[in-house]
């Protein structure tokens, strides 16, 4: 195995270990259910509130929020009510 291949594998494993965690507790407390469906989703990322672009299904909004969080160096996000 080449060093470059090994480095790539290590990078991918580190990214997997540093997966962004999603908390829904505030949303669930406010709405009495887990988040789902289409909507204008807002996430707390670090000290910033970030709105997903447009009306998106929850899963796509979470994916976008995770990507944004990684860019900002955050590894946890919270779905806002």
C-alpha angles and dihedrals in degrees: 000000000000121000091241091055091048091049090051092051091049091049091051092049092050090050090052090051091049095053114155113253119221122213119198099172097110092046092048092047091050099042102027093232142064118275116264143143132037121325151120097285123200124194133190108228112180105315093331129092109219126192119213111237113266126327108326136170109262094250094054091045090053091049090052091047091050091051091049091047092052090052089053092046094247122138101190133053133183127214107229122220 
